[in-house]
Amino acid sequence: MNSDLSGFYKLPVEERVSIIKNQCNLTDSEAETLKDTGCLEKLADMMIENVIGTVELPLGIATNFTINNKDILVPMAIEEPSVVAAASHAAKLARPEGFTASSDKPIMIGQIQLMDTKDNAKQKILKEKGQIERLVNKKDSTLVKLGGGLKDLEVNEYDSDRGRIVVVHLLVNVQDAMGANAVNTMCECIAPFLEELTGGRSVLKIISNLAIYRLAKAEVIWKKEVLGEDVIEGILDAYEMARVDKFRCATHNKGIMNGVDAVMIATGNDFRAAEAGAHAYAATAGRYGPLTHYRKNESGDLVGSIEMPMVAGIVGGATKTNPIARITLKILGVKHASELGEIAACVGLANNFAAMRAMAKEGIQAGHMKLHASNLAMTAGATPDEVPKVTKLMIQEGQITNARAKEILEELRRRY
């Protein structure tokens, strides 16, 4: 194999596939599978570099969600069994009241790093706040006309092994965009002015994914008559472990991101930005903690809430170029990015609750493995017609393993 493929990016997709086929000993069938790019047939090669195909994920609909007194069907793209079902069930248990959600203005932080500045750099920068705002907002007049643009300025100073670092924060209202392109452009355009002003040199000029001014919040009440007091106590015990134990907390927050990421992926949003912001925000108090909170109210019902950065957009990027993203946004019926962020937060809260309820009630594997049984049947080689039969027998026996799936498949084929 030779990975030095000079000019690979210049080739048509079909020629790239041919090269990979020959180098990696792919079969004709495997090469044809790569070429099947579905709805991205003419788009994939324009979206990223060196394209040879696409990767599909199942797209499901989480049902039963009522958010701010409005029923919503939520598209979720994810490979893991039980996530969509768990979100749907958690939402059903919260009906008819459902979830209440809110969010901050879509303020993103752009950072400009300055090194080797002269004295009083911070004061000089803050003194020129008005001029900086005028220069920055000239770079995106459309955003400003829509009510966005630079809204404030912050300056932080740090001592480091490389000397004094001055970091300028541009607080930009990005409206219905995720905001990276607009914010990065603004950071780059103002850097020369800041260099001249402070006598320093700019290094990094880029958006931060720790969007502390762009939080989404949601709350829901699950009635004790619906859950049962024992289950509520079990959930509170599980939450307490996440609060005091960072090892449990990592998995606790992963369960939240099961839901959030699935919504982000389905709508063409940057789920890595969502992940980075969520986990960084979980550690802003000085130690890593849960993004959700659970308590009992005066009636003994379980109250769940969530607060986290939500960097989501409905304009620009893959939200427009990917046909599936356009469809999923239409299904959601959202008019603003803030609504999408609120929905994602509610789904994250629902998935987190569902996981803790399952663990407190029957153990996480009981329901998960039933849904996983069909995957095991396919892994064992079952055809689409055989999968339901193999799955049904494994569930009836309570033996949901790859080995048992193969045995059942062999028995079925011998018999029929």
N, C-alpha and C positions, 0 to 999 in steps of 0.2 A: 504493500500500500504506500502511496505517496500523497501526503497532505499538502504538498507545495503545488497548488493548483492556480498558477498565475493566469489571470484573465477569466477565472471561473465566473465572476460576477457579470461579465459581458455576454455570456452565452444565454441562449434561450433556455427556458425551463426544461424542455424535453432533452436537450443535450446535456444539461447538468445531471438529470436523472440517469441518462445513459452512462455517464462517467462514474457516478456512484454505484450503479448496478455492476459495472465491470470491476471496479476496485473492491467492492464489498461482497461480491459473489451473490448478488440478489437474483432471485428467480424472475422469470417473465411476469408471473402473477404479482410478485411483490413490487416490481417496477410499475406495473399498471395501477396498483393500489395507490402508490405515491402520486401518480398523475391525476387521480380522481380528486380534484380540489373543490368539488361541489359549487356552492354559490360564490366562492372566491376565485373561480377559474381564471378570470381576467384581472383580478385585483391583487391577489397575493403577492405577485412579483413586484408590485408597486408599493407594497406596504412595508416589507422588510428586505434584507439583502440575501443573495445566494439561495433563493427559494427553490426547493425541490418538491414541495407538496404542502399539505395542511394537516393539522391534527384536529380531529373532531372530539367534542365532548357531548354527552347527553344533555339536552335542554328540557327541563321539566317546569311545571307550574306548581308553585306553592299556593294552595287554596285556603279559604277561610279567613284571610286577613281583613280585619277592619281597622283602619288607621285614621284617626281624627274624624270618626263617624262616617267614613267612606269605605266601601268594600273594594278591595284591590286584589287582582290576580298577579302573582309575582313570578316572573321568569327567573329560573336558577340554572346555571350551567356548572355541572360538577360531575366527577367520576365516582364519587364515594356513595355507596348505597346508604339509604336511611335518612340522609340529610333533608331532602325535599319532604319526605313523609313526616319527619320529626317536626319540621317547621310548620307544616300544615296542621298537625295534631295539636301542637302548642297553641296555634292561633285559634283553633276550634274550641279549645278549653277556655279561652279568654272571651268568647262571644257571649252576649251580643255587644258588650261595651267595647271590647277590643283594646287597641293601643292608642295612646296619645303621644304625639311626637312634635318636636320643634327643632329649630336649628339657628345657628348664628348667621350673620351675613357672610357671604363667600369671600372672606379675606385670606389671601395667601401671603406667605412671607418670602421675599426675595433677599438673598444675602450677597453682599459685596465684601470680600476680605481685603483689607489694606495692611500692608507691611511697611516698616521703616518710616512711619509717619513722624512729623515734627510735633512739638509740644502743643497741647490744647486742641488736638484733632477733633475730639468729640464736640467741644464747644463750637468750633468753626463749622462743623457739619450741621449741627442743630440750628445755628444762626442762619444758615442758608436754606432752611427747610422749604421756604416758599419758592425759591429759584429751582431747587431740585424737583419740586412737584411740577412746575411749569415745563421743565425740560423732559421729564419722564412722561408726562401725559401727552406730549406732542407725538410720542412714538406710537400711540394707539388711540387716535381720535375717535374711532368707532366705539371702542370700549368706554371712553369717557362720555360720549353722547348717550350711551345706554345706562349711565349712572355709575359706571365702574371707574377704574383708574387708581392712582396712588391716593391713599386716604390718610396715611400717617407715616412717621419715620421713627426708627429706634436706632440707638448706637450702643454697642457693647464693647468693652475693652477686656482683653485677656493677656496675662503673662504666660509665655510659653517657652519651650526650649529653643525656639527659633526667634525669640524676641517678642516685643509687644505686637499684639494683633488687635486691630480695630475692625469690628464687624458691623456694617451698616445694614439695617433691616428696612426694606421697602414693604409697607403693608398695602397690598393691592387688592381692591375689590374686582374679582374676575368674572362676576355675574354668573352666567350659566355654563362657563367653561371649567375644565379642570384647572387650567391656568398656567401650565408650565411654559408654553411658548411665549405668551404675553409677558410673564414675569421675567423670564430669562432675558428677553429682548430689552426690557426696561433696565435690568441690572447692568447689561453690557453697555447700554447707551450712556448711563450716568457715570460709569467707572472713570473715564478720562477727566471729567469735571471734579470728581472726588480726589483723584490723584493730584491735580493742580491745586486744589483747595488745601490739602493736608501735607503735600510734599512727599507723599508715600507712593507705593506701587500697588496696583490691584492684582490679585491672584485669582481667587474663585469668584465667579459671578453667576449664581444659580439659585433656583427655588429650593425651599426647604419642605420636606414632606411631613415635618412635625407641625401640622396646621392647628396650633392652639387657639387661633381666633375663628376657626371654622369647625365648630363642634356640632354634632347631631346628638339629640337627647330623646329618649323614649321611656315610657313607663306603662305598666300594665298591672292589673289586679287579677289574680287567679283565686276564685272563691274556695273557701275551705270545704264547702259542700260538694264541690266538684273534685277537688284533689284528695281530700281526706287529711285529717290532722297529722297522722303518722308520716305521710308523704311530705307535708310542709316542714315538719321537724327534720326529716332526713335531708331535704334540700338546704335548709338553713345550716345543718351540720356540714354538708358538703361545701357550701359557700365559705364557711368559716375556715375550712382547711385551705381553700384557695387563697384566702386573705392572709394566712400566716405562713404558708409553705410555697416557696417560689417554684418548686418542681411541679406541684399540683397546679399552681396558677398558670404556668405555661400551657398546660393542656386545657385548663378552663378557658383561657383566652383563645386557644386554637379552635375550640368549639364555637365560639362567637364568630370567628373568621370563616368557619365553614359556610355560614349563612351570608356574611358580608361579601366574601370573595365570589361566591356563586352568583350574587346579584351583579357585582362589578364585571365579572367575565361575560355574563349574559348580555349586558348593555354596552360592551365594548370599552369599559373603563380600565384604568391602570390598577389592577388589584395588588401589585407590588407596592405601589405608593400607599394604598390603604393599609397593607400589612405593616410597612415601615412606620407610618404615623401612629397606628394603633399601639404597637408594642413600645415605641418610644414614649408615647403618652402614658402608657401603663407604668412607666418608671419615673415619671416627672416628680413624684413625691420623695424621691431619694431611694426608693426600693420598688421592685417590680410588684404590681398589684393587679387585682381583677378589674376589668372594664365594666363589669356589671355589679349591681348591689341588690341584695335581697333582705327583706324584713317582713315582720307581721304588722298589720294595722290593728286598730282597736277592735275590729270585728274578728280578728284571728285569720283574716285572709292573707295570702302571700302577695306581697308587692315586689315586683321586679323592675329595675331601671337600668339604663345604660347611658353612658356619656363617652364619646370618643370622637377624634378627628374624622371627618368624612370628606375626602377629596374625590368628588364625583362630578362629572360634567355631562351635559346633554347636547353640546355643540362642539364641533371640531374633532380631530383625531379619528379613531376607529368607530366612534359613535355615529359618524356619517359615512365612512367608507365601507364599513361592514354591513351588508344588507340585513343580517340577522339582528344586529344591534338596533337598526332602525325599526325593525318589527317589534322587538322586545320593549323598546321605549313607547311604541304605540300601544302595546298591550297594557303597559303600566299607566298610560294616560297622564304622564307627568308633564307639566308646563315649565318647570324650573328645576335647576340642579339641586336646589335645597330639598325639594320633594323626594327626589331620588335618594339623597343621603338619608333622609328620615326613614324611608322605606327600608333601606339597607340596615339601618340601626335596629329597626323593629325585628327584622328577620334574624339578625345576629342575636338579639335578646331571646327570641323564640327558640333558636337552636340551642343556645346555652341552657335555657330552662329545660328543654326536652331531654338533653343529655343528663342533667342532674336528676330529673324526675325518674328517668330510666334506671340510673344507678341506685337511687334511693328505694326504688320499688322492686324491680326484678333483676337488676344487673344490666350493664350496658350491652352485653353480648346477646341476650335473649332475642330482642327485636332485630338487632343489627344482623345477626347471623342468618335469620330467616330471609331477610332481603338480600343477603350476600350469597345465598344458596344458588340462585340462578347464575351468578358469576362463576361459581365453582363448577356448575354443570357445563357451562360453555368452555371453561378451561379444560375440562375432562374430554372435550371433543364432541359434545352433544350438538345436534343440529337444532335449528329454531323449533322444529316440531317436537324434538325429544326433550328440550330444556324443561318445559312444565312438568313432564312426567318424572324426570330425575329429581327436580326440585321438590315436588310434592312428597315423594317417598323419603327423601332426606329429612324433611321437616316432620313427617309423621313418626319417623324413627328417633328423631332427636340427634342424629349423627350427621352433622353438617361439616363434612371434611372433603378434601380433594380426593383422598383415597376411596371414600365411600361413594362419591359421585362416579368414579371410574368403574367401581364394582357394579353399581346399579345400572349404568349405561351398558356394560357388557351383558348383564342379565336380561335387560330389555331387548337387546339386539338378538340374543340367542333365542328368546321366546317368540319374537315377532319377525 
